[in-house]
Amino acid sequence: MRHHWPLFGLICLCVALGMSLFTPDVGAFYTGFLMCFGASCISGWLASKLPIGKRHTGKPILIDGSNVLHWRDGTPDIAVVKNLIHSLQETSHRPAVVFDANVGYNISDRFMDERSLARLLGVSVKQVLIAPKGTPADPLILNAAREMQATIISNDRFRDWMGTFPSETQAHRLIQGGVQRGSVYLKMPQ
């Protein structure tokens, strides 16, 4: 049954999108509900896939990969994500990274799956998640952070999701960063 959740979530998202196309004025509430429920099903399944926080001393950390990818001068650079992951691993964390579906096109002009990205980043495939096509990564990241009580590394403040994820969008749960003099740095929340 556990393996049916992603399919159920995708069905909910498809139904919600269909409702919004054919009944835009009638189905707004139901569309929103089905979109949130579908995203919750998918992100709950994704969170169950992540092997962080169980065997490691550091707190669980989720990286908004599509955001961190642009930290060096706004240009997509997978090396920034790779450097961040390796610096976190050196401090006993086992981070997981979540990307939007178009990440491959941003870094190599082709689709890339979780396995090829994991190989490129030098991590386990269980540490890399790609949002399904047509699904924004933000609610998946926030729901996974809720499930795992994880901190999120991103310069995104997730303002569009504050109402749905009030705890996960608080400043103490979000770590910002950047690249300075060729090195990745993090600004820890106050």
Backbone bond lengths (Angstrom), bond angles and torsions (degrees), N, CA, C in turn:
res aa  C-N    CA-C-N  psi(-1)  N-CA   C-N-CA  omega(-1)  CA-C   N-CA-C  phi
1 M - - - 1.444 - - 1.530 111.21 -
2 R 1.336 116.63 -35.10 1.452 121.35 -177.82 1.524 111.62 -59.85
3 H 1.329 117.49 -31.36 1.453 121.47 -178.28 1.526 112.19 -78.77
4 H 1.323 118.37 -9.56 1.454 121.50 179.67 1.520 112.31 -86.15
5 W 1.325 119.11 -14.65 1.462 121.51 -177.24 1.519 113.74 -60.45
6 P 1.347 119.48 -43.83 1.464 117.19 179.47 1.530 112.02 -63.23
7 L 1.335 116.97 -38.84 1.453 120.52 178.27 1.523 110.31 -65.09
8 F 1.325 116.89 -43.42 1.459 121.50 178.02 1.524 110.42 -61.40
9 G 1.328 116.87 -42.36 1.464 121.35 178.10 1.514 112.07 -62.73
10 L 1.336 117.28 -42.91 1.462 120.59 178.88 1.529 111.31 -65.72
11 I 1.326 116.98 -37.73 1.464 120.59 177.02 1.528 109.88 -62.29
12 C 1.348 116.61 -43.80 1.471 120.21 178.29 1.520 111.11 -60.86
13 L 1.333 116.81 -43.20 1.461 120.20 179.44 1.525 111.08 -63.79
14 C 1.329 117.65 -41.57 1.464 121.33 179.40 1.523 111.09 -65.04
15 V 1.332 117.00 -43.27 1.466 120.79 178.41 1.524 109.73 -62.67
16 A 1.342 116.89 -43.06 1.465 120.49 -179.86 1.522 110.85 -63.09
17 L 1.326 117.03 -43.08 1.462 119.58 179.08 1.524 110.78 -65.44
18 G 1.335 116.89 -40.02 1.453 120.62 177.19 1.520 111.90 -62.86
19 M 1.328 115.80 -41.55 1.468 119.71 178.47 1.523 110.37 -63.10
20 S 1.320 116.90 -40.68 1.461 118.77 -177.67 1.530 111.37 -69.17
21 L 1.331 118.10 -27.22 1.462 120.89 178.94 1.524 112.12 -77.05
22 F 1.342 116.56 -39.58 1.448 119.99 -173.29 1.523 114.31 -97.54
23 T 1.310 118.49 -23.16 1.463 121.29 179.55 1.523 109.71 -136.59
24 P 1.335 117.78 66.34 1.457 119.50 -173.34 1.529 114.08 -64.12
25 D 1.324 118.79 -32.31 1.457 119.06 -177.25 1.533 112.92 -88.77
26 V 1.316 118.72 -26.25 1.458 122.30 -175.87 1.525 111.99 -88.38
27 G 1.308 116.98 -39.91 1.452 119.52 -169.59 1.515 116.30 -98.66
28 A 1.330 119.55 21.72 1.465 120.39 -175.93 1.527 111.90 -60.39
29 F 1.321 117.56 -46.91 1.470 120.34 -179.50 1.517 110.24 -63.42
30 Y 1.330 115.99 -48.62 1.466 120.02 -177.47 1.527 111.37 -66.06
31 T 1.330 116.20 -36.66 1.458 119.90 177.54 1.521 109.85 -62.02
32 G 1.324 117.22 -48.80 1.471 121.18 178.73 1.512 111.59 -60.23
33 F 1.326 115.97 -44.18 1.468 119.90 179.69 1.523 110.90 -61.59
34 L 1.334 117.17 -48.91 1.461 120.54 -178.62 1.524 111.66 -65.31
35 M 1.344 117.69 -36.05 1.470 120.13 178.03 1.532 109.74 -63.58
36 C 1.346 116.80 -47.27 1.470 120.22 -179.80 1.523 110.97 -65.14
37 F 1.337 116.81 -43.20 1.456 119.57 -179.50 1.520 110.94 -64.82
38 G 1.339 116.76 -43.08 1.456 120.48 178.80 1.516 111.76 -62.55
39 A 1.336 116.51 -43.97 1.468 120.19 178.27 1.520 110.61 -64.60
40 S 1.331 117.19 -36.88 1.465 120.58 178.42 1.529 111.13 -65.19
41 C 1.323 116.91 -41.72 1.476 120.21 178.21 1.518 110.82 -61.06
42 I 1.337 115.38 -47.18 1.468 119.41 -178.64 1.517 110.55 -65.98
43 S 1.335 117.80 -46.81 1.466 119.30 -176.83 1.523 111.69 -70.64
44 G 1.325 118.27 -30.27 1.462 119.76 173.97 1.517 111.16 -63.67
45 W 1.320 115.83 -41.30 1.456 120.13 176.46 1.527 110.32 -65.27
46 L 1.350 116.66 -42.82 1.461 120.11 178.53 1.524 110.84 -62.36
47 A 1.333 117.06 -41.29 1.471 120.28 179.64 1.520 110.83 -63.14
48 S 1.315 116.79 -35.64 1.469 118.75 179.12 1.520 111.57 -69.11
49 K 1.337 117.12 -20.82 1.449 122.49 178.44 1.529 112.10 -77.58
50 L 1.320 117.07 -25.89 1.459 120.74 -172.01 1.526 111.56 -77.83
51 P 1.315 117.47 128.13 1.459 121.51 -177.43 1.526 112.66 -94.78
52 I 1.340 118.27 41.04 1.457 117.53 -175.81 1.521 110.50 -106.70
53 G 1.304 114.76 153.88 1.453 120.87 174.64 1.516 115.10 84.28
54 K 1.303 119.05 -8.47 1.458 120.47 -176.18 1.521 112.47 -90.18
55 R 1.328 116.86 -49.53 1.453 120.37 -173.18 1.526 113.22 -109.95
56 H 1.315 117.24 6.35 1.445 120.04 -174.14 1.524 110.22 -118.77
57 T 1.333 115.57 151.90 1.459 119.78 -175.61 1.514 112.37 -77.26
58 G 1.325 118.85 -28.35 1.452 121.54 -178.80 1.512 111.97 -73.90
59 K 1.339 115.14 161.13 1.460 120.11 177.15 1.527 109.74 -71.55
60 P 1.336 117.13 153.23 1.463 119.79 177.13 1.527 110.82 -61.69
61 I 1.308 116.19 138.79 1.460 121.87 -179.47 1.522 109.20 -133.93
62 L 1.327 115.51 130.71 1.459 122.41 173.86 1.524 108.07 -110.36
63 I 1.307 115.96 134.06 1.461 121.15 178.27 1.522 108.44 -105.96
64 D 1.331 116.02 126.94 1.458 121.92 172.71 1.530 105.94 -78.48
65 G 1.332 115.40 87.30 1.456 121.60 -171.51 1.515 114.57 -58.38
66 S 1.325 117.60 -38.77 1.457 120.26 -179.01 1.518 111.41 -69.21
67 N 1.325 117.69 -26.42 1.457 121.44 175.90 1.525 110.84 -78.65
68 V 1.323 116.45 -50.38 1.466 121.62 -178.41 1.528 110.65 -62.70
69 L 1.307 116.92 -30.89 1.458 122.71 178.93 1.532 111.73 -54.17
70 H 1.331 117.63 -28.93 1.469 122.85 -176.00 1.527 113.84 -101.99
71 W 1.308 118.80 12.25 1.460 120.84 -176.99 1.526 113.51 -67.08
72 R 1.311 119.40 -26.37 1.465 121.16 -179.48 1.532 108.47 -91.48
73 D 1.310 116.18 97.18 1.470 123.08 175.77 1.529 114.47 57.89
74 G 1.317 118.49 22.12 1.459 121.55 178.26 1.520 114.44 75.45
75 T 1.309 117.32 2.85 1.463 122.50 179.85 1.525 109.52 -97.31
76 P 1.340 118.86 131.33 1.467 119.66 179.72 1.528 111.89 -57.54
77 D 1.331 115.84 124.86 1.466 121.70 -179.00 1.524 108.77 -144.15
78 I 1.325 116.34 104.78 1.464 121.28 -177.69 1.518 111.50 -65.14
79 A 1.328 117.93 -22.52 1.466 121.30 178.86 1.526 111.34 -62.78
80 V 1.329 117.73 -30.74 1.462 120.75 178.32 1.529 109.58 -64.62
81 V 1.330 116.79 -45.31 1.470 121.00 178.67 1.526 109.94 -63.50
82 K 1.321 116.58 -43.82 1.465 121.54 -179.96 1.532 110.75 -61.43
83 N 1.324 117.70 -45.05 1.471 121.16 178.94 1.522 111.59 -63.20
84 L 1.333 117.00 -40.45 1.463 120.87 178.50 1.533 110.34 -63.55
85 I 1.315 117.12 -46.37 1.466 121.15 179.73 1.521 110.29 -58.34
86 H 1.312 117.13 -47.62 1.469 120.44 -177.15 1.525 112.16 -67.64
87 S 1.329 118.18 -35.24 1.470 118.67 176.98 1.525 111.02 -69.26
88 L 1.328 117.77 -34.10 1.472 120.23 176.48 1.527 110.92 -69.27
89 Q 1.321 116.98 -39.20 1.464 120.62 178.89 1.524 111.16 -64.15
90 E 1.320 117.24 -31.73 1.463 120.64 178.24 1.526 112.06 -67.42
91 T 1.334 116.78 -19.91 1.465 121.01 178.08 1.531 111.43 -103.43
92 S 1.326 116.65 29.44 1.471 124.81 175.47 1.521 114.47 68.21
93 H 1.307 118.73 16.64 1.457 121.17 174.13 1.518 109.31 -93.07
94 R 1.316 115.09 153.50 1.460 120.23 171.28 1.521 106.61 -121.71
95 P 1.322 115.64 87.11 1.465 119.35 -175.86 1.521 112.24 -74.14
96 A 1.312 115.17 155.66 1.458 122.74 171.23 1.523 106.74 -119.35
97 V 1.297 116.25 147.65 1.463 120.91 -177.94 1.523 109.34 -123.52
98 V 1.332 115.25 135.15 1.466 121.73 -179.29 1.527 107.73 -118.63
99 F 1.335 115.69 129.52 1.458 122.21 -179.47 1.521 110.72 -117.28
100 D 1.337 115.98 155.74 1.458 121.16 167.54 1.526 108.01 -69.82
101 A 1.326 116.90 160.76 1.460 121.81 -176.18 1.528 113.07 -62.17
102 N 1.326 117.75 -25.53 1.467 120.69 -175.73 1.528 113.90 -88.57
103 V 1.317 119.19 12.45 1.463 121.25 -175.55 1.522 112.70 -56.72
104 G 1.308 118.22 -40.48 1.461 120.93 -179.15 1.520 112.14 -61.19
105 Y 1.328 116.12 -39.85 1.460 120.19 179.36 1.526 111.50 -68.71
106 N 1.322 116.63 -27.44 1.469 120.28 178.27 1.518 112.85 -74.25
107 I 1.330 116.94 -29.89 1.465 118.83 -175.42 1.518 114.36 -111.30
108 S 1.358 117.91 -15.97 1.464 117.94 -176.79 1.530 113.99 -148.35
109 D 1.318 118.39 9.31 1.471 122.56 179.83 1.519 114.04 59.62
110 R 1.341 117.30 28.17 1.465 121.21 175.56 1.529 108.09 -154.84
111 F 1.313 115.56 161.79 1.462 119.50 176.50 1.526 109.36 -67.70
112 M 1.325 115.88 139.23 1.463 121.12 174.66 1.522 107.85 -127.74
113 D 1.337 115.75 134.76 1.458 119.96 178.45 1.537 109.50 -93.35
114 E 1.324 115.25 178.83 1.472 120.80 -176.85 1.528 111.99 -61.73
115 R 1.314 116.48 -37.31 1.466 120.16 -178.71 1.535 111.09 -64.62
116 S 1.328 117.38 -46.53 1.466 119.39 -178.96 1.527 111.63 -68.55
117 L 1.329 117.78 -35.20 1.464 119.97 176.34 1.525 111.31 -68.69
118 A 1.331 116.80 -39.75 1.467 120.28 178.27 1.528 109.88 -61.87
119 R 1.308 116.71 -42.43 1.470 121.04 178.37 1.524 110.05 -61.83
120 L 1.326 116.89 -43.50 1.456 122.39 179.95 1.531 111.93 -64.48
121 L 1.336 115.91 -36.37 1.469 121.19 -178.99 1.530 112.99 -85.86
122 G 1.318 117.49 -14.15 1.459 120.95 -179.23 1.519 113.60 74.73
123 V 1.347 116.48 35.12 1.465 121.63 -179.63 1.522 109.71 -130.26
124 S 1.314 115.58 173.02 1.455 121.95 175.84 1.525 109.83 -68.66
125 V 1.317 116.65 146.74 1.455 120.75 177.36 1.526 111.38 -61.29
126 K 1.335 117.71 -24.45 1.463 121.79 178.14 1.526 112.42 -70.31
127 Q 1.323 117.06 -12.84 1.463 121.14 -179.96 1.524 112.59 -95.28
128 V 1.326 117.92 0.33 1.460 121.94 -176.95 1.523 109.02 -123.65
129 L 1.317 115.99 128.71 1.457 121.86 177.30 1.519 109.11 -129.02
130 I 1.312 116.03 140.42 1.454 121.73 175.62 1.518 107.45 -119.29
131 A 1.323 116.38 127.75 1.461 120.76 178.47 1.525 109.26 -62.80
132 P 1.328 117.78 141.05 1.460 119.87 177.10 1.528 110.83 -59.30
133 K 1.317 116.38 148.47 1.459 122.01 179.35 1.527 109.71 -54.05
134 G 1.315 116.23 132.18 1.459 121.67 179.51 1.523 114.00 86.01
135 T 1.327 117.43 -2.06 1.466 121.77 179.49 1.522 108.53 -112.45
136 P 1.327 118.05 123.73 1.467 118.53 178.21 1.531 110.40 -67.48
137 A 1.311 115.83 144.22 1.463 120.36 -178.86 1.529 111.80 -73.68
138 D 1.323 118.32 -27.07 1.470 120.90 -174.08 1.531 114.01 -53.50
139 P 1.344 120.42 -53.13 1.463 118.06 -179.63 1.526 112.55 -66.12
140 L 1.327 117.66 -28.18 1.458 120.26 177.02 1.524 110.33 -68.25
141 I 1.327 116.57 -43.23 1.463 121.43 177.82 1.521 110.00 -61.91
142 L 1.327 116.47 -48.40 1.470 120.70 -176.68 1.524 112.07 -65.99
143 N 1.315 117.99 -40.09 1.457 120.03 178.72 1.528 111.07 -68.70
144 A 1.331 117.17 -39.30 1.466 120.03 176.69 1.530 109.85 -64.35
145 A 1.334 117.42 -38.83 1.469 120.74 177.09 1.526 110.30 -62.81
146 R 1.321 116.58 -37.88 1.467 120.87 177.73 1.531 110.22 -64.51
147 E 1.321 116.15 -47.57 1.467 121.11 -178.16 1.530 112.33 -61.56
148 M 1.340 116.38 -38.31 1.469 120.68 -174.05 1.525 113.34 -102.15
149 Q 1.343 117.33 0.90 1.464 120.71 -174.52 1.531 109.95 54.11
150 A 1.318 116.22 43.76 1.464 122.49 -174.19 1.518 111.62 -95.73
151 T 1.316 114.19 155.86 1.453 123.42 170.59 1.526 107.13 -88.41
152 I 1.331 116.68 149.87 1.464 121.70 -179.51 1.521 109.18 -115.06
153 I 1.324 115.84 133.65 1.462 120.68 173.99 1.519 107.71 -102.57
154 S 1.340 115.65 115.24 1.455 122.43 -178.57 1.519 108.93 -171.88
155 N 1.314 117.19 150.15 1.462 120.17 170.85 1.522 110.78 -89.11
156 D 1.304 117.15 -3.72 1.460 122.65 174.70 1.522 107.70 -74.76
157 R 1.314 117.69 135.38 1.470 122.22 177.61 1.525 111.09 -93.91
158 F 1.324 118.61 -2.96 1.471 124.23 177.24 1.526 111.90 54.33
159 R 1.322 117.36 39.20 1.476 121.89 -176.46 1.529 112.55 -59.87
160 D 1.334 117.92 -33.32 1.462 120.85 -179.96 1.526 112.17 -68.65
161 W 1.319 117.09 -14.50 1.458 121.33 -174.44 1.526 112.85 -113.96
162 M 1.333 118.22 7.45 1.468 121.14 -176.61 1.524 112.81 -61.02
163 G 1.314 117.27 -36.80 1.458 120.18 179.85 1.519 112.86 -68.16
164 T 1.312 117.00 -36.52 1.458 122.41 -178.39 1.524 111.85 -82.66
165 F 1.335 116.64 -33.89 1.470 122.26 -177.00 1.533 110.00 -127.27
166 P 1.344 118.07 65.36 1.476 119.47 -174.88 1.523 113.67 -63.16
167 S 1.307 118.54 -38.42 1.462 121.23 -177.95 1.524 111.32 -73.61
168 E 1.321 116.83 -41.28 1.464 121.23 -175.19 1.522 112.85 -73.38
169 T 1.347 118.16 -18.86 1.462 121.44 -179.25 1.521 112.66 -98.35
170 Q 1.320 117.17 5.80 1.468 119.64 176.75 1.519 109.38 -71.29
171 A 1.328 115.46 148.72 1.469 121.76 -173.73 1.526 112.84 -56.08
172 H 1.337 118.95 -34.68 1.468 120.00 -177.18 1.533 112.70 -72.50
173 R 1.330 117.90 -11.02 1.477 121.53 178.25 1.523 112.45 -99.61
174 L 1.340 116.85 -5.80 1.453 121.50 -176.12 1.526 110.19 -117.19
175 I 1.310 116.64 126.69 1.462 122.38 179.37 1.528 108.14 -110.91
176 Q 1.335 115.45 124.34 1.453 120.87 176.94 1.522 109.85 -94.41
177 G 1.303 115.75 167.74 1.452 119.56 178.59 1.501 111.93 -168.34
178 G 1.316 114.73 -166.36 1.452 120.97 179.90 1.509 110.57 -179.99
179 V 1.317 114.89 -167.61 1.459 121.78 177.50 1.518 107.59 -123.13
180 Q 1.320 115.32 127.79 1.453 120.94 179.54 1.526 108.50 -135.78
181 R 1.325 116.20 127.31 1.471 121.98 -177.99 1.539 111.54 52.76
182 G 1.323 116.03 38.09 1.456 121.06 176.46 1.519 115.71 82.61
183 S 1.332 118.12 -2.93 1.458 121.34 -178.54 1.525 111.28 -115.82
184 V 1.320 114.82 145.67 1.463 120.91 177.12 1.531 108.34 -78.15
185 Y 1.335 116.40 137.01 1.459 120.91 174.77 1.525 109.40 -130.19
186 L 1.317 116.43 155.40 1.465 122.69 177.66 1.514 108.83 -121.74
187 K 1.353 115.67 140.90 1.465 121.83 172.72 1.519 107.00 -103.60
188 M 1.300 116.12 106.09 1.460 119.86 -177.62 1.520 109.95 -69.64
189 P 1.340 117.61 141.26 1.469 120.33 179.84 1.515 110.99 -66.64
190 Q 1.331 114.88 151.80 1.471 120.63 -178.60 1.507 111.09 -76.98
